[in-house]
Structures are given as structure tokens and as C-alpha cells.
């Protein structure tokens, strides 16, 4: 989706849509959505890593009661030219994934084989509580050089990173196992089994489309950083310092999310530039420019309330499955994990393995609480993909200085100055976002 998949809720991201032929197991494409949103998003919002992130002076972590409730799944929608469509929006900023079809998804012919090959976790197992385990026999799920669609921003090895251990850590839930993933990851997972010349990637305005010819399938990413209308909605001109949003305006974006099978939303990073959000008085269409500055969690709740109303009104839970991915954390200050000799995340090569240590890397848990509570109480079931805490342990998985700036790989001089240039927001691929895809994959196949 990415991402799922800034505002970017997934829409910070935007949206990804995916079409598929009924004779292919549906989870293949669904699984590809979220990561696709992540790396498409990375390409479009690469400047975000260079922006200051703000937390309230006396920010305290909030606790969410019952935050281990299992996510809820569902299924699809309408067809255009006998194809299914999956849309995914990502905000690693945020993500949303969707899929379209006129008829119910057909997967019965593959179900018996799936049941034999894939061990599903027991119902009610908490996938998001566990530990990181080094597993170089199973991870990475694909090789960096084998995925032609990865952008330069996230190909850390190609950009000069020497250690590759960040690719080998797998997530082990405490009380069950994630099913073995017989694909690779997201678009990288899908594209790896598609013959050369039978896949393509193109961009049309806010929409990026990955197409698999042999299955008449597409994975689409739609740029909508805050889910609602903002002055940062142009994917090519979104680096607006004075970001202004309209918390009640979602219709124009929402029309791109209808009639799909899977929707994966999320939005966070772009909310972290300032402690308050600028809320427009009136409408962009009418040329209004005055705005109010309102505390971040208040506006975040207004936006997600608008989004939830849209979902409840426009999504048929018998045909569309909705996901919401929680916050993708940052690792800006090495003192947050007691490394006084560190420089941001730049010198980190292993996860935080001591889970008894109090960890606060600056995640605004107030927004987490808002998202979890709203998604829990919607008429249309929404699967809450809780990636936040487990991702907070992965200080080693960011692109750091092995990335690009203004379209170019960092120079040796820039790499030697991680205090200025280390990107501790985006993630290397293969890497942590592949685990997020595994959660999505697990939820999908567990409810088919």
C-alpha cells in the first residue's frame, strides 16, 4: 500500500491500487501493496528526512487500553474490464491499499494447497508482541539487486552501506509464528516472479501504477499525504514549509479509493514537523488563505474522524477489506537508546534487543491512541496493523547516510557528516518494511 502507503496517510501517502486475474492467489498482490506504497512514497517525499520534527516540550507517552485487539478483515468490489484493483496509500508516511472487481475474489482452487503449505497462526494470537531474531536463512525475503523498481533512496547497499545484517532480522511473535512467506515483498515480491517485459511502472499525476501484464493486474499508489485536502497534495511540489490542511475535506481524494478489494491507510510523519497544525478557514478552491493553528492531536482526530465517516459511508465490508497501519517511528537521537557515542541512527548495526529497557524515541503516542481508538469503533471493520513498538527497536534499519539528497547519492563528504545528513526516518529495503508486509499477508490469508 504503502506507505500502506506526512499526511500521507497512507495517504501521506497516497493510495495504491492493484488489479489481478482471478486465477492468481489474491494475497500475492495484496501483499505487494504496502511496500510499494513505502518506496514510491520514499521517492516522492525524500525531502522529509531533512525537515525538523517536533514534539511537545512535555510530551508523555499515552497508554491505550485494549490495544491488542485483533485486526478485522473483509473483502472487495467492482470490476473494470474484468480486472481487480488494489489501491494502497502509504505514509511511512501513510498508506492505503485498494482492490477492485465486479465479482467476489476467487481463491477456492488454491485454498487446499495453501492450507497444506502455510501454517496459519491461531486465532487471537498477538502478532505484534514478540522479539527480533537474527535469521539469515529466511531473510531477506528478496535481494536488493533483484528488484528493479526500488528507488535509489532505499537501496542502502548500492549506496555504500557495508553491513547487511539489518536485512537478516525476522520478527518472532511470542505465542505463534508468522506463516512462511513463499513470495518476496510487495512489488518486489510480485515483480520477482513476473517475466522481463511483462511488468511496468508509470506515473500519472498523483497516481503511480505498477502493472503485471500476464494477470491484468496493477498495484497503484495514490499521493494524498494527509488523507484530507492540503496544500501539499501535488506529488511533485509537496515540499511546502507552511503546510495547511482542510480536516473536513476528503471527497476529492476518496473518489480514488472506491470500488476496491483492499484499502491500506496510514499517516504520521508529516504531522511531526510542528507541534501545531495549520487548519484553513474556508476553502482552497475559493482562494482562502487564513488559518488557525491547532494542537496536533486535536487535528489528527478531526482528520481520522472525517476519514472514518468516509469509510463507513463508501466501503462495503462484504467486498472490501480495510487496514490502517500505525506510526512508523524515527530514531533521531542516539541518547534515546542510551548510546552516548552515537550520531543519530548513523552508526547503528543491530536492533535494540533489551525489551525491558524503557524506550522513548519520540513517537507521538497521542496520535497512536487516536488511530487505534477510531479504527476500533468503526461500523466498517478495520484491521489495525500495529507496527510502531516493534519498529522502534530497529534503530539499525534506517537509510542513514546511505541514501540520496536532491536526487543524488550522498557524496563522501556528506556521508562523513551524519549529524547533518543521516536520514533516520526512511528505511532500507530489503529490511523492516518487509515485516510490515508479512503482517498484512498474514491477516489476509488468515481471513480468506
N, C-alpha and C positions, 0 to 999 in steps of 0.2 A: 503497500500500500507504500508506501512508506509512508516520513516519512515520510510502512500506516505514510509526510505517509504519520515559534515565531508566530505567528499566528499560526501559522502554518499549522495548523492543526493538522493533522494530517493535514489537513489543510493546514497548516502552516504550510502546511504543506500542501495541500492540494489534494488532488484526487487521482487515483489510478483506476483504470477500467480494464477489464480483461474479458476477452471473448474466447469461447472454446467449443470444440466439436464434442457432441455427446459421447463419442466412443473413446474419449480420453478421460482417465480418472480425474475428477474435478479438483481434487486437492492439489494437483500439480500446479495449476495456475494460481489458485488461491494463495498457495504458499509463496509463489513468486511475487505477489503483490507488495507485501510490506517492505521488503528490502529494496525493491525497485523504487518505491517512494523515497526511501532513505537516500539512495545515491543520486537520484535525479534531484532531489532536494538539495543535496550537498553541492551539486554543480551550480544550482541557481542561487543559493544563499551563502556562498562561500565567504562572503564578507562578514557574516555574522560573528565568526570566530574572533574577529578583530574589534568587536564592539564591547564597551564596558557592560558588565552585568551587575544589577543592583538588587540588594536585599534590604529590607527594613533594618534600621540600626539595632533594634532589639528583637530581631526575628527569632522565634522559637518554633521548634518542631511541633506540629499538631498530631494528635493521635486519632485514628479513625476506628471507631468501634465496628467490629464485624467486618474488617477489611479483607477477610479471607473467603468471603462468599464466592462460590464458583461462578465463573462467567456463564452466560447463557447464549446458546446458538440458535440459528434458524436457517431459512433458505430463500431463494430468488425471485426473478421477474421476467420481463418481456423480451421479445426477440426482434432483431433487425436482420433480415436476410438470413434467417436460420442460424444465428450466432448467439453465443452467450457473451456477456460483457461483465468484466470485473473492474471496479474502479477502486483506486486506492489513493488516499491522501496521506501525506506524511509531514509531520513536524517532528523532526528529530527533536526535529521540529515537528510535525504532526502528520498523521496520516489518515487517509480514508480509502477503503477499497470497495469496489462495487462490481457486480456482475449482472449482465442482462440475458434474458431468454424468454421466449414465449411459453415454453413448456418446462415442467419440472426437470431438474437435473437427473440424468440417467446414469446411475453408477452400479446398478444391481449386478451387471455382468462382471464387475470387478470385486464385488464385496467378498465373495468366498475366498478369493486369493488374498485379499487384503487381510482378512481375519487370520489367515494362516501365517502370513509374513510379518504382520505388525502386531506387537503386543501393546494393547491399549492400557493406559493407567486406570486403576479402579475409579469408579465414580466418586466424586468428592475429594479426591486426592489434591492437596495443595501443591500445585506445580511450582509456585513461586517462593517456597521456603525450602532451602537446601544449602548446597555449598558448591564452590568451583573446584573441579577435579581436573588435573592435568591428564589429557587423553590423546596422545599423539597418534594412536592407532585409528581413532574415529574422526578426529578433527585436525585440520579444517575440512569443511564439507565440500570445498572446491578449491582450486588453485587460482591465485590471483591472475597469473598469466593466461589462464584458460577462459576467463570471462572478458570478452572483447568490449562489453558495454560498461565496464567500471570506469568512472571518471578519474582523472589524474589526482583529484583531491583526496581520494581514499586509498589509492594504491601505494601503501606505505613502503613496501619492499622495493618497488620500482623507483620510489623517490629517495632511496638511500638508507632505509632502516635496516640495520644489521641483524637484530634479533627477531626471530619469527615465533617465539614461544607464545605470544599473545594470540596466535591462531589456534593453539592446541588445547585451550581450556574449554571444557564442556560443563554444562550445568547439570548437577545431580540433585533432583528433588529428594527431600528427606524420606518420604514414605512410599515412593513409587519411582518408576523410570519413565523418561520421555521415550516415545516409540522411536525405533531406529529410523533414520531418515534415508529412504532409498533414492532421494533426489539430491540436487545440490541446493543452492539457496536462492530464493526469489527468482528474479530474472536470470541471475547467474545459474541457479539450479535448472531453470527451464531451458535456457539457451544452450546449455551444455549437451542436451540430447537432441537438439534441432540441427539438421544438416546445414552446412555453409550455404549461403544464398537463399535460405528458406526462412530468414528472420530479418527484421529491420527495426530501426528506431528512428522516429521522426518527431518533430516538434511543431505544433500549430498554436501559436499564442500561449495560453495558459495550459495547454494540453500536450503532454508527451506520450507517444504511443509506441509500445513495443509489440510487434506483430509476429505471430508464428503462422506461416502460410499453410502448412500441411494440416493444421487443425482449425483454420479460420478463426484463430484466437488472438486476442490482444490484451495486453496489460497496459492500462492507461494511468498516467499521473496528472492530476489537475492541481494547478497552483492556486491556493486560497489560504494564505498564511494564518489568518485569524478566524477562519471559518466564516466569519461575517465580513461585510464590506469594509475595506480600509483603503487608505491612500498608498498601500504597499502591494496592491493586487497585481500590478504589472510584473510578470516574472523577469523581465529584462531591465526593469528600472525600479527595483524594490528597496534599494539601499537608501531609504528615506530616514533621516535622523529624527525628524519631527513626525513620528508615526501617529496617525489619527484613525480611530475606528468608529463604526456605527453598530453598536451592540445588538440592535434590533433588526438589522437588515441582512438577511441571509438568502432571500429568494433568488437573486441572480446567480449565486454560486450553486444553490441547491438544485436548480434545474439540471445541472450536470451530474447529479448524484442519483437521479431517479432510474427506475427500471433496471436494477442490477441484482446480482445474487449476493455479493459480499461487499460490505462497506467497512473500511477500517479507518477510524478517525484518531487524531491526536493533535495536541497543540500545547506548546510550552515555551521553548527557548526565546522566541521573540517577546514574550511577556517579561523577560528578565532584564531588559535594558534599563528600565526605570522603575522606581517604587510606585509611581502613579501612572495611570493610563489616560491618554487624551481622548475624550469622548466628544464627537462632533455634535454641535447644536444644529439640528436641521439635516440637510442632505447634500452630498457631494454633487448630485445631479442639478441642484438648484444654485450651486455656487457658494453655498455657506462655508464659512471658514472659522467661525468662533467655536471654541470647545471648552469643556470643563475637564479639570484634572481630578481623577477619582482613584482611590486606592485600588491597587492591582486585584486583590481577591474579590472585591465587590464587582468589578467589571468582568472578571473571569466568570463569576457566577451568572451574571446577566447574559454573557455570550453563550455559555453552555445551556442556559435555560432556553434561549432562542433556538439553539441547535436541537435540544431535546424535543421542543414543540414541533420543529420541522420533521424530525424523525418519526414522532408519534403520528403525525398527520399524513406523511408521504410514504412511509415504509409499510409494506405488507409483511408481517412477521412470518407468514406461511411460505413466503417465497424469498425473503431477503434476510441474511444474517448480518448483524451489526456488531462491530468490535470498536472498542475505544482503548487506545494504548496510553498508559500513564507516562509520567515525565521521564525524559532521557536526561540523566544528571550530568553535571560538569565537574571537572577536577582542576580548579584554578589555583588553589593554594595548597602546597605540599604539607603545610603545618596541619591541615585538616586530618591527615592520617599520620601525624607525628613524625614527619620526615623533615627535620630542620635543615638538612643539606640539599633538599630538593629544589628544583626550579619549576614551579607549576607541575605539569604531568610529564615533563620532557624526559626525565631520566628514569622513569618507572618501567620495569620489565616484568613484574609479577602482580597478580591481584592482591587485594587485602584479604588475607586468609584467616585472620583472627576476628571472628564474628562476634566475640564477646566485647571487643573494644567499642566504646562509644564513637559513632561515626556521624559527622555532620559536615557534608561537603557543600552546603549552601543550597540544597534543594528547597524550594518554597513549598513546604508540605501543606500549607493552607490551600494551594491550588489542587494538590493531590486529593485532599479531603473533599473539596468541591466536586471534582470529577467523579470520584468514587461514589459519593452520595447521590449525585444526579443520575448517574448511569444505573445505580441500583434500584431507583424508584421510578423508572420509566414504564409506560404502557407497553412499548415495544421492547422485548428483551435485548439487552446489550451485554456483550462479553467484555469484561474489564480485564485487559491484559496488563498485569502488574509487573512491569519491567524495572521499576525505579530502584528498590533496595538492592536487588541482585546486581544491577548495573553500577550502583555506587561503589561496589567492591572493585570494579575494573578500572582502576587508575592507570593501568598499563596499556589499555586498548585504544587510546586516542591517537589521532594522526600526529599530534605534537608538531615537530618541525619537519616531518616527512610528508609534506603536503604542498599546496600551491597558494600563491597570492597574486591577485590580479592576473590570473591565467597562466602564471609561470611557476615552475618548481622553485622552491626557495634556494637562493644562492648559498654557497658555503659560508659566506659572511653572515647571512641571515640565520642559517642553521646554528651558527656559533653563538647566537643571541636568543636563546629560548625564552628569556624573560619577556622579550618583546614579541617574538614570532610564534611561539608554541601554541597550537590550536588544541585546546583541551575541551572542545565541545563536540567536534565530529569524531567519527570512529573509523579505524582501519577496516578494510574488507579484503579477504575474509576476516571475520572477527566477531565481536559481540552482537551486532545486529542479526547474525545468522541464528543465534539463540532465540532472539525475539521471534524469528520466523518459525522456529521449532515449536514455540508455544502456540502460534497461530495454527500451524499444521496440526498439532495435537488436538486443539479444540475443534477443528473442523472434522477430522476423521473420527473423533470420539462421539460426534453427534449425528453422523450420517445415518 
